[in-house]
Amino acid sequence: MRTRSQDLINYLYQYSKTKLEWKKQRTTTRRFRSLQIGLALLCILFVSGLAHGQGLGSIVGTVKDPSGAVIPNAKVTATEIGKGFSRTAMTDSSGYYVLGSLRPSDYNLSVEANGFHNFEQKGVTLLADQTLTANVNMQVGALSESVSVTTAGELVDTTTSTLKQVIEQRSISELPLNGRNAAELSLLVAGTVRVPPRHSLAQLRS
């Protein structure tokens, strides 16, 4: 009788121990799967963030008054035409502003500053990977009045000495390419020249 009781106790002990280990293993498996899912989501978000960041541009410039003095604390806003998306920045102590991480598109640029007319420049085109310089000259007057500019002023990339140009889709589709070699489009950029093949250089040297 004592043997049977001991066997029953051992059985219950082993059963409880096995069940507890099974629960621990199941909990560990669930945590591991949750960790895997979390890491996968982080990777997806990271990759999508990199893809989204490619091709973005910036609009920068200096805001000045009629005398050429810089205007700090001016509110500069770029609004994407047709989308309503806008980004705002304030000019620093040197009158400089930066509107970064903008999608390639057409924008309306507006500037507000105390003691000056509101300034608005329509149809500012920002290309992919471009840092566009748009300097603004404010006119003294009330904020209720505005000065609208429809023709482009100084809209160039002055932040780097690198020569670059975006080839539009229409040019890619309509221009004849020798052997459909897309590298030929680089010759459309000012300052680029065609480099002779190596065997041609060797003939010239000989």
Secondary structure as GFF3:
##gff-version 3
##sequence-region A 1 206
A	DSSP	alpha_helix	2	53	.	.	.	ID=ss1
A	DSSP	beta_strand	57	64	.	.	.	ID=ss2
A	DSSP	beta_strand	75	80	.	.	.	ID=ss3
A	DSSP	beta_strand	86	90	.	.	.	ID=ss4
A	DSSP	beta_strand	96	102	.	.	.	ID=ss5
A	DSSP	beta_strand	105	112	.	.	.	ID=ss6
A	DSSP	beta_strand	118	126	.	.	.	ID=ss7
A	DSSP	beta_strand	131	134	.	.	.	ID=ss8
A	DSSP	beta_strand	136	137	.	.	.	ID=ss9
A	DSSP	beta_strand	146	149	.	.	.	ID=ss10
A	DSSP	beta_strand	155	156	.	.	.	ID=ss11
A	DSSP	alpha_helix	169	174	.	.	.	ID=ss12
A	DSSP	three_ten_helix	178	180	.	.	.	ID=ss13
A	DSSP	three_ten_helix	182	188	.	.	.	ID=ss14
A	DSSP	alpha_helix	198	205	.	.	.	ID=ss15
###
